[in-house]
């Protein structure tokens, strides 16, 4: 019998579970303040929904053995977009929804073996608003949620932003035959692949410069205006970035604009972003999202409602980043309660009821204790807050 969990997943001890639950609660408090309502998308979905019209590759899906093509969700956005276009179709827009739950993905490892990964995510979806106001709201909400986590200066949080329209604008002058290869070279940051494509020299030089074009939004936008001209998309991006820059600065979050940035899945067709922090050994991605109007349109009968944007946090990644010493994730340990005498069990349970009524966690010591000193030693070994000893006929300690 196997004694280890499957590759890609891990056992969580009680304190790890509590830290992750606390993170979910912190984020949920922010979502509710912003008017978002909780939904619970199914873990199991039809494969055509999960693939999101080809946006999510089939190889990433965990398939189930069933009479119809089913799989486990690799993310929650497609399921919520489906529900928004069906069961929630008559609800007034905008729809502000949030969800928390596990996601599952199929991954090919370096040695070509197939494994399943499980990740707990918490995120929001804002549906029915096509304007940049929704993008601005979403990034403000993301920053408000980040503030609740208690990130430190050492984490160096950076919000990396891009836009699908930027890449499309850059690729427009390229010969259609070469566009797929150029796109891959740019999004993979691969100058060698770019050099291997037969392009006119001016185009090659411009694309090589684009590979290195990432940094402060103001500088990148200026460079893009020189390359693409004064297009409406750049004005819209500038407006969004100017709207969120003061808040990001106050919270110590650096903004970085990257016209070649593309998320892991091809769900998005507008603004895209991810939040990266410095971990103990390397940078880690703790949140990502963007606009996905086409996905909403796939499930919507009303084209005027075909708009959506959202993000998701990786709870396990954040818990590992903050570590067990984070004050935001601290939980109150229980008291350990015991009583002496023949009626000790009932008296201990009665005292626990009093503690519970006052909001104090308490647990029962189920075996006999000789005295308070012994109970205190047991409480210390169990990591309890302290001992509550009820001597026979005496006053509680």
Secondary structure, 3 states (H helix, E strand, C coil): CCCCCCCCCCCCCHHHHHHHHHHHHHHHHHHHHCCCEECCCCCEEEHHHHCCCCCCCHHHCEEECCCCCEEECCCCHHHHHHHHHCCCCCCCCCEEEEEEEEEEEEEECCCCCEEEEEEEEEEEEEECCCCHHHHHHHHHHHHHHHHHHCCCHHHCCEEEEEEHHHHHHHHCCCCHHHHHHHHHHHHCCCHHHHHCCCCCHHHHHHHHHHHCCEECHHHHHHHHHHHHCCCHHHHHHHHHHHHHHHHHHHCCCEEEEECCCCCCCCCCCCEEEEEEEECCCCEEEEEEEEECHHHHHHHCCCHHHCCEEEEEEEHHHHHHHHCCCCHHHCCCCCEEEEECCCCHHHHHHHHHHHHHHCCCCEEECCCCCCCHHHHHHHHHHHCCCEEEEECCCCCEC
